[in-house]
Amino acid sequence: MKKFEKEAYGYIKDMFAQHNMVKRIFLTIISIIVMGFGIALFNVSGFGVDPFTSMNMNVSSTLGIGYGTYQLIVNAVIIVFVVIFAHRGLIGVGTAINMIGVGYSCELFSSLIAPMIGDNIIVRICLLAAGIIVLCFSCSLFFVSNIGVGPYDSVGFMISNATKIHYKWVRVMTDIAVIIIGLVVSGGFTALMRGDLSGVKNIGIGTIITAFMMGPLVNFFSKHVSSKILDVNYADLSRDVAFFMIKGAMVKNRVPDDYDPARLNINSPEYNVINDGELKEI
């Protein structure tokens, strides 16, 4: 219990000692709403959505559950897994906002936009392009707000740490895995084997574009737009995020009984992480 209390204290200190915390929470909420709008644009364009969304949409439609509700359930399961097997640094206020907000806001915006869209290919292409820009900007704003990792992203960090495989390659593998899951559950894989492309739902050119273009575009918006909105140094932010979410967040429960998690602070002159029960400088 004492160990848990120290963990909780350190977590709260890390979250609420940050610069402009109220502003960060407000912009995180905005980013999640905008993110839902961006995914909705992808969805109504008919050109496919991002890999994780495609799995959730395919599985939820197969089960007859609303997309927002199913995504909330999946994210909750992921968060429980992360809390049990990872350190406090991955989960934050932003994680909870992301878990609840993305699916339902996407459902809302999709229901509002879809009736206004016909089958005009030019309109659909414009929606796809707008979706890419809106989604990448919202992701950058969420990243720069820096008050928690998205549930799906946290899985990649955990696998990368456990396997020592670079995160970008882990992300490719997890994206492929969730696409396959969605295809199999929805019957899209069987349809694909028969050559029936009409049986493949929520996967298309938009899915491929997000896989290859989101990283550079999110980085561009983070550096030139979102960091200016939050008035933070993007280079320092990237370092701090890497420290907390890849180093500090990945020490699991190997914390010595006499260690105070509050000592793990990005403002310290020397960074320390817990490694195999010992404090070591990095």
N, C-alpha and C positions, 0 to 999 in steps of 0.2 A: 504493500500500500504506500509506503514511504517513497519508493521508487516511482510509482505512478504519480504521486503528488508532485514530485520534482519534475517529471516529464510534462505534466499539465501546466505547471508554473512556467517552465521554459517556453512551452508552446505559446501560451497567452502573451508572454513578454515579447517573443519574436513577432507575433502578429500585430500587437497594438503599440509597439514602440516605433513603428515605421513612420517615416515622414509622410504627412498629409493623409492619415489613415481614413478620415471621413471622406475625403475627396476620392481616395482609391476605391472605397466601397461603392460610392455613388457611380463612379465611372465603370466599375466592374458590372454593376446592375445594367447600366446602359449598354455595355459591350455584349452582355448576354442577350438582351432584347434585340440588338442589331444583328447578333449572330443568328438568332432564330429567323430574323427577316432574310438574311443572306441565304440560309439553308432553304427557306421557303421559295426563294427565287430559283435556286437550283432545282427544287422539287417540281415546280409548275412548268419549268422549261422543258421537262421531259428528257433531258440529256444525262440524267444520273446525278447522284449526290456523292458526298464524301464517303469513304469506306465504312466508318463506324455507323454513320446514319443509314447507309444502305442496308446493313445487317439489321439494325433495329426496325427500320421500316418494313423490311421483308418478313422478319419474324413476327412483328406485331400484327401485320395484316393477316398472316397465316393463322395466328392464334385468335384473331378477332378482338384484339386489344388496341386501344388508341395509342398512337405513336408516342405522345407525350407521357402517358402513364407507363408504357413499357420501358421507355428510356429512363424514366425516374427509377424504376425497379432495378434495371441493369446497373445504373450508376450507383445505387445504394449498395448493391452486392459488391461492386468493385471497391467502394470506399471501406466497407467492413473488412474486406480482404487486405487492403492497404494498411488499415489501422492495426490489424493483427500482425502482419508480417513486415511492416516497414516502420520507419521512425516518424516522429511528429511533423517533420518539415514538409512533407508532401501535401498534407491536408490543411486547408485554411477556410476562411470565410468565403473566398471566391469559389472553392470547390463545391460548397453547399449551394451557392447561387447558381453555379453552372449545372449542377445535378438537377435542380428543380426547374430552372428557367428555360433552358434551350429547347427541350422537346415541346413544351406547351406553347411557347412563343412561336415556334415553327408551325405548329398545328393551327394556331390562330391566324397567322399571316397567310398560310397556304389557303385556308378557307375563304379569306377575303380576296386574295389575288386570283385564284383559279377560275372563278366565274367570269372574270373579265378577259381571260386569255383564250383565244381560239386556237386554230391549228396552223397559224401563219408562221412559217419557218424563220422569217426575219425577226419577228417579235420574240420567238423562242431563243434565237441566238443572242439577241440583245439582253434577254433575261439571264441567260447563262453568263454573259460577260459582266453584267451588273452584279450577279451573285458572287462571282469570283472576287471582284473588288470589295464588295460589302463584307463578305466573309473574312477575307484576309485582313481588312482593317479592324474588324471586330476582334479577331484573334490577337492581333497586335496590341490592341487596347487592353484586352484581358491579361496578356502576358506582362505588359509594362505596369499594370496596376499591382501585380505581384503580391497577391494575398491568397494564393493557393493554386494548385495545379488542377486541370480538368481531370475527372476520374479516368477517362481512357488514356490520357497522357501519362498518368502516374504508373500505369501498368508497364509502359515502355521503359520508364526509369528503373523500375524494380527488376525487370528482366535483364536490362543492360548491366545493372550492377551485379546480378547473380551470375551472369554468363560471361561478363567482361567483353561483350560484343558492343561495338559503338552504337549509340542510341539511334542514329539515322538508319542503320541497317535493321535494328530491332523494330523500328517503326514500319519499315517496309514489310517485314515478316508479319507483324500484327495486322497491318492493313490487308495483306493477302489472306490471312486467316479469317478475319471477320467477313470479308467478301465471300469466301468459300462457304462459311457458315450460313450466311444469308441466302446464297444460291441454293444450297442443299435443302434447307428448311422450306423455302418458298417453292421448290420444284423447278427453279431456274436452271439448275445444273442439268437436270434430266432434259429440259427443253433445249438447252445448249447442245447437248449430245445428239439430239435429233435434228439440229440445224434450225430450230425454231427460235429466232432471236426475239420474237414478240413475247415469248414466255419469260424473258429475262427482265425483271423489274428493278428500277432504282439504280441500275448500273449502266454506265455509258461513257461517252467522251468526257462528260463533266467529272466523273470519278477519276479518270486518267489525268485530267488537267489538275485536279486538286492534289493528286499524288506527287506531281512533278513541279508544280508552280507555286504551291502554297508557301513552302519554306522561304524562297527568295522574296516573295511579295510581302509576307508577314514581317520579315526582317526589314524590308524597305520602309513599311509603314511604322514599324517600331522605332526605327532610327530617326526618321524625318518628320513624323506626325505625332504618334502617341507619346513619345518621350518629351516632346515640346508641350503637349497638353498637360502632362503631369509634372513638367519642370524637373526632370531627372536626367542625369548623365547616362546615356544609353550604354556606354562602355562599362561604367561602374555597375550599372544594373545587371548587365549580362554576367559579369563576374560574380555578383552577389547571388543571383538566381542559381548559377551553376554551383556555387558553394553550398547554399542551403538545400537545393533540391537534388543534387547529385552526390555531394559529400556529406553534409550534415544530415540529410534526410535518409541516408542509406546505411546508417549504423545499426539498424534493427534494435534489438534490446540488449546490446552488449555494453551496458552502462554500469560502471563500477558503483557500488553502494555509496561511496563517499564523494561522488561527482555531482556537481551542481550544473544542470543543463543551462542555467542562465549565463554561465561563463562562455557558452558558445555564441559569440556575438560578432556580427560583421564589422562592428566599429572597433574591435580589438586590433592593436598594432600587429599581432601575429595571429593567423588563423590556426585553429586546432580542430582535429576531428578525432572521434573515438575509433580506435582500430584494435580489434581483438582485446578489448578490455583495458586498453592503455591510451592515454592522451599522447598524440604525436603531432609535431608541427608539419605543415605542408607548405 
